[in-house]
Amino acid sequence: MRNYANKYSGAVVNRQKVSGKRAGGSDQERPSKIIGVVTVVAMLLGVGSSLWFGIALQEGLGRLDRSRQESTKLAVANVALIAEKDTLLQQGKFEAAAAGLGLFTPTEQQRRRP
Protein backbone atom coordinates (compact mmCIF):
# COMPACT_ATOMS: atom_id res chain seq x y z
CA MET A 1 0.00 0.00 0.00
CA ARG A 2 1.26 3.43 -0.85
CA ASN A 3 1.62 6.17 1.69
CA TYR A 4 0.08 9.39 0.37
CA ALA A 5 0.46 11.34 3.57
CA ASN A 6 3.65 13.06 2.43
CA LYS A 7 2.07 14.42 -0.76
CA TYR A 8 -0.69 16.33 0.96
CA SER A 9 -0.54 18.99 3.60
CA GLY A 10 -1.50 18.10 7.10
CA ALA A 11 -5.03 16.93 7.12
CA VAL A 12 -5.42 17.35 10.85
CA VAL A 13 -3.75 20.74 11.33
CA ASN A 14 -5.23 22.78 8.45
CA ARG A 15 -8.62 21.30 8.24
CA GLN A 16 -11.05 23.00 5.90
CA LYS A 17 -14.19 24.23 7.58
CA VAL A 18 -17.29 23.28 5.69
CA SER A 19 -20.60 24.61 6.86
CA GLY A 20 -23.75 22.87 5.83
CA LYS A 21 -27.18 24.37 5.56
CA ARG A 22 -29.59 23.67 8.29
CA ALA A 23 -33.23 23.06 7.65
CA GLY A 24 -34.30 26.42 9.11
CA GLY A 25 -31.44 28.44 7.64
CA SER A 26 -28.46 29.77 9.51
CA ASP A 27 -28.52 32.63 11.95
CA GLN A 28 -26.82 34.90 9.44
CA GLU A 29 -29.45 34.29 6.75
CA ARG A 30 -32.46 34.91 8.99
CA PRO A 31 -32.17 38.77 9.24
CA SER A 32 -31.72 39.11 5.50
CA LYS A 33 -34.83 36.97 4.90
CA ILE A 34 -36.84 39.09 7.34
CA ILE A 35 -35.60 42.29 5.69
CA GLY A 36 -36.51 40.87 2.27
CA VAL A 37 -40.01 39.92 3.38
CA VAL A 38 -40.58 43.32 4.98
CA THR A 39 -39.32 45.05 1.83
CA VAL A 40 -41.61 43.02 -0.44
CA VAL A 41 -44.64 43.62 1.80
CA ALA A 42 -43.88 47.35 1.97
CA MET A 43 -43.52 47.49 -1.80
CA LEU A 44 -46.82 45.66 -2.32
CA LEU A 45 -48.56 48.00 0.11
CA GLY A 46 -47.09 51.00 -1.70
CA VAL A 47 -48.22 49.77 -5.11
CA GLY A 48 -51.67 48.88 -3.81
CA SER A 49 -52.18 52.22 -2.08
CA SER A 50 -50.97 54.16 -5.12
CA LEU A 51 -53.45 52.28 -7.31
CA TRP A 52 -56.25 52.94 -4.83
CA PHE A 53 -55.38 56.66 -4.63
CA GLY A 54 -55.22 56.85 -8.43
CA ILE A 55 -58.68 55.35 -8.81
CA ALA A 56 -60.06 57.63 -6.09
CA LEU A 57 -58.48 60.66 -7.79
CA GLN A 58 -59.99 59.77 -11.16
CA GLU A 59 -63.41 59.28 -9.58
CA GLY A 60 -63.18 62.61 -7.78
CA LEU A 61 -62.15 64.43 -10.95
CA GLY A 62 -65.09 62.85 -12.77
CA ARG A 63 -67.50 64.04 -10.09
CA LEU A 64 -65.95 67.51 -10.22
CA ASP A 65 -66.42 67.66 -13.98
CA ARG A 66 -70.05 66.56 -13.71
CA SER A 67 -70.75 69.17 -11.03
CA ARG A 68 -69.16 71.90 -13.17
CA GLN A 69 -71.34 70.92 -16.13
CA GLU A 70 -74.40 70.96 -13.91
CA SER A 71 -73.37 74.34 -12.52
CA THR A 72 -73.13 75.87 -16.00
CA LYS A 73 -76.55 74.44 -16.92
CA LEU A 74 -78.06 75.88 -13.74
CA ALA A 75 -76.41 79.26 -14.37
CA VAL A 76 -77.97 79.41 -17.86
CA ALA A 77 -81.38 78.47 -16.44
CA ASN A 78 -80.98 81.10 -13.71
CA VAL A 79 -80.29 83.84 -16.27
CA ALA A 80 -83.39 82.79 -18.22
CA LEU A 81 -85.52 82.85 -15.05
CA ILE A 82 -84.23 86.29 -14.06
CA ALA A 83 -85.11 87.64 -17.51
CA GLU A 84 -88.60 86.11 -17.26
CA LYS A 85 -89.07 87.57 -13.77
CA ASP A 86 -88.11 91.03 -15.01
CA THR A 87 -90.68 90.86 -17.80
CA LEU A 88 -93.37 89.70 -15.38
CA LEU A 89 -92.65 92.46 -12.87
CA GLN A 90 -93.21 95.34 -15.34
CA GLN A 91 -95.86 97.82 -14.20
CA GLY A 92 -97.77 97.68 -17.50
CA LYS A 93 -98.33 93.95 -17.11
CA PHE A 94 -99.82 94.43 -13.64
CA GLU A 95 -102.15 97.17 -14.83
CA ALA A 96 -103.30 95.12 -17.82
CA ALA A 97 -103.93 92.06 -15.64
CA ALA A 98 -105.83 94.17 -13.07
CA ALA A 99 -107.95 95.83 -15.76
CA GLY A 100 -108.78 92.39 -17.16
CA LEU A 101 -110.11 91.41 -13.72
CA GLY A 102 -112.12 94.62 -13.37
CA LEU A 103 -109.80 96.22 -10.79
CA PHE A 104 -108.72 99.85 -10.78
CA THR A 105 -106.10 101.90 -9.00
CA PRO A 106 -107.18 103.32 -5.63
CA THR A 107 -107.84 107.02 -5.20
CA GLU A 108 -106.05 109.19 -2.65
CA GLN A 109 -108.96 108.92 -0.20
CA GLN A 110 -108.79 105.11 -0.30
CA ARG A 111 -105.10 104.95 0.56
CA ARG A 112 -104.06 104.70 4.19
CA ARG A 113 -100.64 105.29 5.50
CA PRO A 114 -99.75 104.17 8.97
Residue pairs with C-beta under 8 A, 6 or more apart in sequence:
19 26
25 33
87 93
95 105
98 104
98 105
